[in-house]
Every structure is written in structure tokens, then in C-alpha cells.
Amino acid sequence: MEYLKLHASVRHAMNRVDALNAVRSIYSRLQIEIDRRKPLCVASGKCCNFESYGHRLYVTTLELATFMQDLNNFTVTRASGPRAETSNQRSLKIFTQSARAGGPCHDEIPPKIGPACALQAGKLCGVHAIRPFGCRIFFCDPTATDWQQQQYELFHAELKQLHERFEIPYCYVEWRSALAELSIK
């Protein structure tokens, strides 16, 4: 993965309010489909531990930009309680400074990542309201597998088209690596 490209692309996309609102619109329409289908979620948090659950979460440039922009006004919940908003802003500031400098602090070396999402709070998502598309569509409900796949293909295609429409470079990167790369810990 070209981390310099990711930084620059996310930073550029964060300034495209129209593009970010289009992503939020997709998320809203997906929520309507979720509410209609009502797949089961037991909130066990197992799916957030990617290594033990045996899956990966990938995100696009625009999803990362939307997440980073929304994170600026969001308090991350941690297992030990809410994380101070200034800490969120500090992560955003580190990312922004790094991007302005031309890329990540560690050049082309991929960041070390843990087995689980860094934003998991106990068994729950610490950023549930602003989580990316893959987290929104995944349910451990075995009766919803085909439905999830259909919805994923439909809405991911729309996300991909947004990149073309708004001329944002399309990157499709693993979530934990992206979080580490964008200084979200």
C-alpha cells in the first residue's frame, strides 16, 4: 500500500463536504435496509477481534475521510470510559500535520497493528455512530449472510462510484492498518 497516497487522498477528501455528505447518505440508506431486514446482532464484540473471528474489514478513501471528519466532533468511548475529545482532536492534528508534511511519520513502513479494532470498548464499538460501511453491514446472524452480501455489493459499488464522481483516488485498505496509519490509537 502506498501510504503517502493514502494520507494525501484522505486529507484531500476531508475537504470535500459534498463527497462526505454523499457517503453519509449511503450510510443512511443502508440503515433503512438494516431496519427493514432486522438482522441479529448479539453485541458480543467478537467480530471486532478480526484475528480470532477470522475476517478483515476494508475501507475506502472516502470512508476514511468521512470517519476522520466525524471523529473531530465525536467522543470515543473506551472500556475505561469516554476518551477526552482533545485526544480525538490530537489524533486528527497528528494526521493533518503528517499529511501536510507529505506523508506518514514512518515513510513506507506499514504500521504494526493489533488483532482487534483499536476502537473497541469492551464488547462494544467505541465509535458506533461513525463506524465505516463494513462494520455497519456485518452481522453475526447466519440467516442474514446472503442479504449482507447483496447489500455489501450494492452499497460498495455506490461508494466506489463516488470516488469517480468526486475525483477522489480510490484506495481500499485494511481498517486496522488505516487507523494506525492515520494515527488513531
C-alpha positions in Angstrom: 0.0 0.0 0.0 1.3 3.4 -0.8 0.9 5.2 2.5 1.8 8.6 1.0 -1.0 8.3 -1.4 -3.5 7.3 1.3 -2.6 10.2 3.5 -2.8 12.8 0.7 -6.1 11.3 -0.7 -7.8 11.2 2.7 -6.7 14.7 3.5 -8.0 16.0 0.1 -11.3 14.1 0.5 -11.8 15.5 4.1 -12.2 19.0 2.4 -14.9 17.7 0.0 -18.1 18.3 2.1 -20.2 17.3 -0.9 -18.4 13.9 -1.1 -18.6 13.3 2.6 -22.3 14.1 2.7 -22.8 11.6 -0.2 -21.1 8.9 1.9 -23.4 9.8 4.9 -26.4 9.5 2.5 -25.3 5.9 1.6 -24.9 5.1 5.3 -28.5 6.4 5.9 -29.9 4.4 3.1 -28.1 1.3 4.3 -29.6 1.8 7.8 -33.1 1.8 6.2 -32.3 -1.6 4.7 -30.9 -2.9 8.0 -34.0 -1.6 9.9 -36.2 -3.4 7.3 -34.3 -6.7 7.5 -33.6 -6.6 11.2 -30.5 -8.9 11.2 -29.5 -10.2 14.6 -26.6 -8.6 16.5 -25.7 -10.0 19.9 -23.2 -7.2 20.6 -20.6 -9.8 21.7 -17.8 -7.8 20.2 -16.3 -10.9 18.7 -16.5 -9.6 15.2 -14.2 -6.6 16.2 -11.4 -9.0 17.1 -10.5 -9.7 13.5 -7.8 -12.3 14.1 -9.8 -14.6 16.2 -13.0 -14.1 14.2 -11.2 -14.8 11.0 -12.1 -11.9 8.9 -10.9 -8.5 7.8 -12.5 -5.1 7.4 -11.6 -2.9 4.4 -12.4 0.7 3.9 -12.3 3.2 1.1 -10.6 6.6 0.9 -14.0 8.4 1.2 -15.0 6.3 4.2 -11.7 7.1 5.9 -12.2 10.8 5.1 -15.7 10.8 6.5 -14.6 8.9 9.6 -11.7 11.4 10.2 -14.0 14.4 9.7 -16.7 13.0 12.0 -14.1 11.9 14.6 -13.3 15.6 15.1 -16.7 16.1 16.7 -17.0 12.8 18.5 -16.0 11.4 21.8 -14.6 7.9 21.5 -15.9 5.5 24.2 -13.2 3.3 25.7 -13.6 0.3 28.0 -12.4 2.6 30.8 -14.8 5.4 30.0 -15.0 8.2 27.4 -11.8 9.3 25.8 -11.4 13.0 26.1 -12.3 14.9 22.9 -9.0 16.7 23.0 -7.4 13.2 22.4 -9.6 12.8 19.3 -8.5 16.2 18.1 -4.9 15.4 18.9 -5.1 12.3 16.6 -6.7 14.4 13.9 -4.0 17.0 14.3 -1.2 14.4 14.1 -2.7 13.1 10.9 -3.1 16.5 9.4 0.4 17.6 10.3 1.8 14.3 8.9 -0.2 14.7 5.7 0.9 18.3 5.3 4.5 17.2 5.6 4.0 14.9 2.6 3.0 11.6 4.3 3.3 9.4 7.3 5.9 9.8 10.0 7.4 6.4 9.2 7.7 6.6 5.4 6.6 3.5 3.6 6.8 1.1 6.6 3.3 -0.3 7.3 2.3 0.3 10.9 2.1 -2.5 13.5 -1.5 -3.5 14.2 -3.1 -5.5 16.9 -5.5 -8.4 16.5 -8.7 -6.3 17.3 -10.0 -2.9 16.4 -8.3 -0.2 18.4 -11.6 1.5 18.9 -13.4 -1.4 20.5 -14.7 -0.5 24.0 -15.0 -3.8 25.9 -17.5 -5.7 23.8 -18.9 -2.7 22.1 -17.8 -0.3 19.4 -16.4 2.9 20.7 -17.3 4.8 17.5 -20.5 3.0 16.7 -22.3 6.2 15.4 -19.5 7.0 12.9 -18.2 3.4 12.1 -17.4 2.6 8.5 -19.6 0.7 6.0 -18.2 -2.8 6.6 -19.0 -2.5 10.3 -22.5 -1.3 9.5 -23.3 -4.2 7.2 -21.7 -7.0 9.2 -23.9 -9.1 11.5 -23.2 -12.5 13.1 -26.7 -13.6 12.1 -26.3 -16.7 10.0 -29.7 -16.2 8.4 -28.6 -12.8 7.0 -25.4 -13.9 5.2 -26.9 -13.8 1.7 -28.7 -10.5 2.4 -25.4 -9.0 3.8 -23.5 -10.0 0.7 -26.2 -8.4 -1.6 -26.3 -5.2 0.4 -22.5 -5.0 0.5 -22.1 -5.4 -3.2 -24.8 -2.8 -3.9 -23.7 -0.1 -1.5 -19.9 -0.7 -2.0 -20.4 -0.2 -5.7 -22.1 3.2 -4.9 -19.1 4.1 -2.6 -16.7 3.2 -5.4 -18.7 5.3 -7.9 -18.5 8.3 -5.5 -14.7 8.2 -5.8 -15.0 8.6 -9.6 -17.8 11.2 -9.4 -15.8 13.4 -7.0 -12.4 12.6 -8.5 -11.1 11.2 -5.2 -8.4 8.5 -5.6 -9.9 5.1 -4.7 -7.9 3.2 -2.0 -9.3 0.1 -0.4 -7.3 -0.6 2.7 -7.5 -2.8 5.8 -9.2 -0.9 8.7 -6.6 -1.5 11.5 -3.7 -0.5 9.2 -5.6 2.6 8.2 -6.3 3.6 11.8 -2.7 3.1 12.7 -1.5 5.0 9.6 -3.9 7.9 10.4 -2.6 8.0 14.0 -5.9 6.8 15.6 -5.0 4.7 18.5 
